[in-house]
Amino acid sequence: MLTEQEILEATQPVVFVVRNEDGSIRSYGSTRPMGSCEALYGDDPDVQAHLNRPRDAGRIIVSRLRFKLELAERGLLPGVDGTIAALPGAQGDTARLYWAEATEFESDHPLVLSIGALLDPPLSPSEIRVMFEAARDRAA
């Protein structure tokens, strides 16, 4: 883990990681998220292992940027923003945190599927998958 001084003086890319309870990396990004995280160099073995981990064939994981660019291109970004803002209670709090803090989005995440179903018109799981495939394959 890098110190604040090492982060400030870094001459190579630094990433901020959030870990699962088992120590594996849950998410990473180039900006420091709110809450507990650690700073590592981009070529750190843990970061490289996370980037090269086997992926679930049914799940598509895309960066925050790719996901939001795809939503914007399809004209869905305002609807998603509005849907998330309007969700009440604990579900709304969780959705807003996920939307604000996630560095990656998963095509089969329950929150992604439920927000898609709440849009007007609603998106089916297969439509969401097609959108994630396009986001994954786009030049960002």
N, C-alpha and C positions, 0 to 999 in steps of 0.2 A: 504494500500500500504506500502511495506517495504522500509525502508531507505537503503542507501548503506551500512551503518554499520551493520544493521540487516541482510542484505544479506551475508556479509562477516562472520558474527558470527553464522549464522543459523545452527541448529543441526537437522533440518528436511528438507525435500525436498522443494526447492523454484522453482516456475514456473514463466515464464514471459508471460504475456497475452497482447493481442491487443484486444481492444473493438470495437464493432459496435457503431454507433451514438446513439442507444437506451440504451447503457450501457452494453448490453450482450457481452459475450466473443466471439470474432470472431475466434481467434486462440490462441494457447498456446504452450509452449515448455520449455525445460530445459536450452536452451541457449538464450541469449538476442538477439532479432532480431534488425536489423537496424531500426531506426525511433522510434516513440513514443510507449512505452509499460509501463506496471507496473509490479512490482514483488509482488507475493503473495505466501503464503505457500500452498503446494499442498492440504492440507485439508481445505482450505478456502471455505466457503459456495458457493461463486460464481464459483470457480473452480469445485467443486463437482456437482453443478447444471448443468454446461456445460457438464461435462462428462456423466451425467445421463439424459441428455435432450432426448426427443423423437426424433427419427430419421425418415427421410422420407424413406418409404419402398422401393422406387425405387432408392434411392441414397445410395452408399456405400462410407464411409469415412474411409481412412486409414492413418496411420502415414507416415511421410516422409521416415523413415527407412524401413517400410514394403513395401512401394511402390517401392523404389529404389532397395531393395533386389529382389523383384519380377521381375522388369525390367532386372536386372543383370542376374538372373537365366534363363530368356527367351532369353538372348542375345540382348536385345533391348536398353540397357542403352547407348551404344555409338551412336546409331541411334537417340535416343531422344536428347541426348546432341548436336549432330551435327545439327539436325533439328532446335532446339531452337536457337542455335548460328547463324544459317543462316537466320532467319526470319528478314526481313527489317523493318525499321521505327518504328512507335508507337506500332504496333503489336509485333514486336521483343522485344522492350523495356519492354512491359508488360509481355511477356512470360518469359524473362530472370529474371525479378523481382519475378514473381510467382515461377519459378523453384528454384531460390536461397533462397527465404525467406519463402515460405509456410511450415508450420509445419504439415499440413494435406492435402491430395489430395482427391478430390471428383470425383466419377466415371462419373457423368453427367455434370461436369463443362465444359463450352463451349471451354475453352482453351485446356483441356485434350482431348476432342473429336476432335478438329481441328488438334492438333499435331499428334494424332493417325492416322488421315486421311492423313497426309503428310508423314508418314513413308514409307519406301520401303522394303517390301510390306506394303500397308496401313492396318490399323486396323479398323474394323467396330465397331460401338457402342456396339454390342453384344460381340465381342471379347474383347473389353475394359472392359466390365462388368465382363466377366469370369476372366480376369486378376485381377481385383479388388477383386473379391470373393476369389481368391487364396491368394492374398496379405492379406486380412482380416483374413483368416483362418490359415495362416502360423505361425509357431513358430518363433518369432523374437528374 
